[in-house]
Amino acid sequence: MKILEDMILERGIAVNEDILKVDSFVNHQVDPELMKNIGDEFAEHFKGQGITKVATIESSGIAPAPVSYTHLTLPTNSLV
């Protein structure tokens, strides 16, 4: 996912070798264009694989989940 890699290189902050801060574009200040691109990539990757639900945990995965859902043909109430 080149766009995410570029954004990390441009705006990510390495706190130390274990922590990379991406809150300025992933979770605290969501970049909608980035989330759309990530959701598009997720949907394309999983398309045709029998996916019936899109789920996420309360983390940085929340924003791209609805975008992925809109691209996949899923039953109503499949976004959990």
Secondary structure as GFF3:
##gff-version 3
##sequence-region A 1 80
A	DSSP	alpha_helix	2	11	.	.	.	ID=ss1
A	DSSP	beta_strand	13	14	.	.	.	ID=ss2
A	DSSP	beta_strand	20	21	.	.	.	ID=ss3
A	DSSP	alpha_helix	32	46	.	.	.	ID=ss4
A	DSSP	alpha_helix	64	71	.	.	.	ID=ss5
###
